[in-house]
């Protein structure tokens, strides 16, 4: 079957640019990436990833991280494991 259908969507320019860069690194065109997404939706009969509303703790963590609060900085992986008590 020939490719004749067209998709039009409006998104933020910065998001478009960032995602197209990622597609490029993966060796995919936007068309190939969208086709892959559509085929996965068809295969799974739904989105190919979980879509969930984050709980209160997760939302607070996102807010804190975005604001630069409650972050732990470590010098290397050994310090990370020590901070995590692993």
C-alpha positions in Angstrom: 0.0 0.0 0.0 1.4 3.4 -1.0 2.1 6.0 1.6 -0.5 8.8 0.9 -1.9 9.8 4.3 -0.5 13.0 5.9 -0.3 13.9 9.6 -0.3 17.5 10.7 0.5 18.4 14.3 1.5 21.5 16.2 4.2 21.2 18.8 6.7 23.4 20.6 9.6 24.2 18.3 12.2 23.4 21.0 10.6 20.0 21.6 10.5 19.3 17.9 14.2 20.2 17.5 15.3 18.1 20.5 13.3 15.0 19.4 14.4 15.3 15.8 18.0 15.3 17.0 17.4 12.1 19.0 15.7 10.5 16.0 18.8 11.5 13.9 21.1 9.9 16.4 19.0 6.7 16.2 19.2 6.8 12.4 15.4 7.5 12.1 13.6 10.1 10.1 10.5 11.7 11.7 8.4 9.7 9.2 10.1 6.4 10.3 9.7 7.2 14.0 6.0 8.0 13.6 5.5 4.9 11.5 7.2 2.9 14.2 5.0 4.5 16.9 1.8 3.8 14.9 2.8 0.2 14.3 3.4 -0.3 18.0 0.0 1.2 18.9 -1.6 -1.2 16.4 0.3 -4.2 17.7 -0.5 -3.5 21.3 -3.9 -2.0 20.7 -2.9 0.9 22.9 0.0 3.1 23.7 3.4 1.3 23.7 4.3 2.7 27.1 2.5 3.2 30.5 0.7 6.5 30.9 0.0 7.2 34.5 -0.7 10.1 36.8 2.2 10.3 39.3 1.5 9.9 42.9 2.0 12.8 45.4 5.5 11.7 46.3 6.6 11.4 42.7 5.1 14.8 41.8 6.9 16.4 44.8 10.2 14.8 43.7 9.7 16.3 40.2 8.9 19.7 41.6 11.9 19.6 43.9 14.3 18.4 41.2 13.0 21.1 38.8 13.6 23.7 41.5 17.0 22.3 42.4 15.8 21.3 45.9 16.8 18.2 47.9 19.5 17.2 45.4 22.5 15.0 46.5 25.7 15.8 44.6 28.4 13.2 44.5 31.9 13.2 43.0 31.9 9.7 41.5 30.1 6.4 41.5 31.7 5.2 44.7 30.4 8.3 46.5 27.0 7.6 45.0 26.9 4.0 46.4 28.1 5.3 49.7 25.3 8.0 49.8 22.8 5.3 48.9 24.2 3.0 51.5 24.8 0.2 49.0 
